Amino acid sequence: MLIGELENSISNLKGVGPAAQKDYAKMGISTFKDLLMLCPRGYDDRSTETTIRDVTENNVQINSEIVVLSHTYFGGFNKGQRTLKVICREKSGYNLSLLCFGRAFLERTLSVGSAWYINAVVTKNGREWQTSSFSVYRTPEEAGIGTILPIYPLSGNLNQRMIRRDVKNILSNHFLVFDDEMPSYIYEKYSLLHTDEAIRLLHYPKTMNDVERARRSLALSELLLMEISIKRESTPLKRKRERSTISELERRLLKALPFALTRDQELCLEDIRSDIDSNGQMNRLLQGDVGCGKTLIAWLSALHVIAKKGQVAFMAPTELLARQHAEKAAELFEPLGIRVAFITGDVKGKGRKLLLEALKRGDVDIAIGTHALFSKDIEYRNLRYVIIDEQHRFGVEQRQSLSSKGINPHILMMSATPIPRTLALTFFGDLTISTIHTMPGGRKPIITHLVTEHGRDKMYQAVGVEFLRKHQAYFVYPKIDDEGDSDLRDVTTMFEFLKTKYPGVPSALIHSRLAEEEKMTILERFRKKEIMYLVSTSVVEVGIDIPDATCMIIEHSERFGLAALHQLRGRVGRSDLQSWCFLVFSSSLTEDAKARLSVMRDTTDGFVIAEKDLEIRGPGEIAGDRQSGFLRLRFASLATDIDLIEIAGSEAEAILERDRGLISSENYMLRTLLLKEDKTTVI
């Protein structure tokens, strides 16, 4: 049978009562299958006996035998307050003191003269070997001596002994044999363990080498299933790719630019043109770091479609960003005779009616806006190209709704948050990906400083020097006003405070509660240097391009994710001026927050940051709406298993090319597993 078919309730296991069932439920475990799929988080290697004689440093684990010599107590003034110390003779001849904090009952259990098997972490205090972290067992079998014991995640009152017991009870059924989940040739091709052997060795390995072999075998199985599910949902395209010709409109825009495209931009544009000119539908993701020039490639590729009499829709996640795109498009396109329209939900009445009629007649070449672009009342005459900026902010349904406004329009999705390679190979496996690695010439790396409360005055002085140089700055805070949480600085309070720090320096307050027109007015004044610094929430995260802005100050930076921090930092460093980012943080940080801030300090490479973000957060939040039941990977790691992901991708393509319906006998198990998964999740 398949592991996934083992639906017996864990209540059928001896010793698993209602309390244990509740604790298991907190871990998502209710069946035998769930328990067997619980991947150990580590292993306790007791395969060889280790004595104190073998110990060369402190805090080393031993697996040995002891004989109890005597009992004594230390600390406190009466027996109830004192701590039991059990003095033993360890097998190699050394005395070992067991410090029984809160375990006075062991005085009765560990009687003088009794022999035990012990697993302990020992340390030397003066001339005495001691341990306060130990377990004692009656037999070597109970102690696991000669074995490698799994260490599982825990919940509630569950402990390692209980979970090991329950897993062992399932696997001890001699009639239980698990079928392979992949075609047989894959096991041979990649020297994998078959499923039954892999799941048994995962929980009870004979050597530490067995652990990784078992995990990789099970990991490839779940990755292959995930890749097949994703790739089967996408339409296979047979494209006749030919070198495309640059349109006259593109030539005119390129000639008007005061700079040349980078080589990466040229290559990406070439690929997009070729897709547009092919006999299939383009479904491409254009990714690149903040400020690398993705939007320009989008505009040039739009001209390629417009030259063929097609219409273009450009969708941005916020009205503020959509307005900025519309203004830039008008500046670039109107000299070329291209008709640009800006559409948001705020456009109403007669003006909206006239705009929609023009769009339906084909009198608009490119429509720029928010999700309003796929409103029910909007019709396009010939929508041939859909460009989606900051694609991760839109759901799959939103993207599909806009695409349905045309007949198989080409789709270009853009992301300034680089996607980790492993995610790109898996959850975006149905997309073609173009990447801009290089930045425009003359840019200097942004210098990032981590600032504690004690360094705040020094930071303010450094920003003040930039104002003297006629450079601009952003001050970003996590909330708009004081809502009673005195620990967090807010934009309203700090706007008034900063006026006292920089008297006479013009500033403005900007946040999500302001009307869009007011925001646009403020940004325009900022662009003209009538305003020298903005005090803002994260609304300035994307789409604002101010060449003279050289300082980004982010307060309570530990509260922002890596992607948000990188985007905010990308608002500076957009010219040949040296720029700085100051990440101000509180004294108490979680381990994740420390890791995020360290990454930001150490690199400005968005691709490195994306990989680190994957390691810290996991794939769920990064993958967004593409996540599914398969995202809950039990054995594979999207952070480290790049080779397995590539194998799974190539094998999935080969399988679907031969047998897209998975109807052959060798693909029977894959089809069964996919049908089972489809009952509980939507891809």
Buried (B, 14 or more C-beta within 10 A) or exposed (E): EBBBBBEEEBEEBEEBEEEBBEBBBEBEBBBBBBBBBBBBEEBBBBBEBBBBEEBEEEEBBBBBBBEBBEBEBEEEEEEEEBBBBBBBBBBBEBBBBBBBEEBBEBBEEBEEEEEBBBBBEBBEEEEEBBBBBBBBBEEBEEBBBEBBBBEBEBBEEBEBEBBBBBBEBBBEEEEBEBBBBBBEEBBEEBEBBBBBBBBBBBBBBEEEEBBEBBBBBBBBBBBBBBBBBBBBEEEEBEBEEEEBEBBEBBEEBBEEEEEEBBEBBEBBBBBBBBBBBBEBBBBBBBBBBBBBBBBBBBBBBBBBBBBEEBBBBBBBBBBBBBBBBBBBBBEBBEEBEBBBBBBBEEBEEEEBEEBBEBBBEBBBBBBBBBBBBBBEEBEBBEBBBBBBBBBBBBEEEBBEBBBEBBEBBBBBBBBBBBBBBBBBBBBBBBBBBBBBBBBBEEBEEBEBBBBEEEBBEEBBEBBBEBBEEEBBBBBBBBBBEEEEEEEBBBBBBBBEEBBEEBEEBEBBBBBEEBEBEEBBEBBEBBBEBEBBBBBBBBBBBBBBBBBBBBBBBBBBBBBBBBBBBBBBBBBBBBBEBBBBBBBBBBEEEEEEBEBBBEBBBEBBBBBBBBBBBBBBBBBEEBBBEBBBBBBEBEBBBBBEBBEBBBBBBEBBBEBBEEBEEBEEEBBEBBBBBBEEBEEEEEB
